[in-house]
């Protein structure tokens, strides 16, 4: 017998894993391979261990754990820029989504002159 009631999901709404898979499929195969590489996973884990707090939240006087490594200047497949840790910052999911939406023109924002980020 279930221990908790089922979660209500409106008809036609896909779960997060399904949306993430679709986003990943749309990503350039070269970039997708970079993000799936053992090297990236290890570097990302180390970077977040060294920078455990969200850089943007800290600038605003808040303390929030970081869970995303962001490329300050989007790499767009440039492997030198992709691996340059001087161009990385640790962000929380909320700040990273806000930054990416602003850069990519998502959520009704105008696309900035910068390219999309991780």
N, C-alpha and C positions, 0 to 999 in steps of 0.2 A: 504494500500500500504506500502511495506517495506521502512524503513527509511535509510537503508544502503545496499550495495550490499552483496550478500552471500560470505562467506569465502571459498576460494579454499582449498579443501582437496584432496590430491592425492588418487586414487583408492586403496582400501585395507588398508588405514591408519585409525586406530580407534581413537576416541577422548579420551581425558585424563581421563574422568570419566570411560570409558569402560576399559582402561588399568589399572586404579587403582583398579577397581572391580576384574579384573583377578588376579592381584598381591595379593589382599586380600584373594581371594579364595585359592591361593596356600600356604598361610601362615598357620602354625600349628594352629589348633583350640584353643589350650590353650593360645597361644600368642595373637591370634586374639581377644579372650575374654578379655585379659588384656588391650589391646589398645582400646577396645570399652567400657570399664567399666566407670561408672560415676565417680569413684574415680580418674582414670587416667585423664579423661577430665578436672576435677577440678584441680588436681595437676599440670597438664601441663599448664593450663591457669594461675595459680598463679606463676609458675616458670617463664613463659615468661613475666609476669607483673613485676617480680623482676629483671629479666635479659633480658631487651628489645633489647640488641645488640648482634650481632653474635660474639662469642668468638674468632673464627678463624680469622675473618676479623679484629677484634681489635688487635690481635697479629701481624697482617701485616700492622697496621696503618690505616685501613679503618674503616668507620662507616657505618654499614649496619644493618637494623632491622632484628631481629631473628624471625623465624616463626616455628622452629622445635626444639623439645627437643631431644637431642641425648644422648644415653648411651655411655659414654667414653669407658668403657669396656663393650662389648656386653653381654647382660644378658642370651641369649639362653634359655629363659624360667625359669631361676632361679628367683623366685619371690622376694627373699631377695635383690638380685642385681637390679632387675627391679625397686623396690620402693626406693632404696638408692639414695637420692638426691645428695649426695656427688659425685656420679658417673655420674651425668647429666651435660650437657652443652647446652647452647642455641646456635643454628646455623641458618644461612640463608639456604634456599633450595639449593643453589648452593654449598656451603661448605659441607652440609650434603650429597648431592649426590656424590660429589667427594670423601669424606671420606668412604662412604659405598661402592662405586665402587672399591676403592683401597683395602678395607678389604675383599670384597666378590669375588674379581677377575673379576669384571665386566669391560666392555669396553676394553677388551684385557689386563687388568692388571693381574699380578700374584697374587694369593690369599695369603694374609699375614697369619701369625700364629694366628692372632686374629679372633674371630668369627664375624658373621654379626651383625650389629646394627639395631636399630630402624629405 
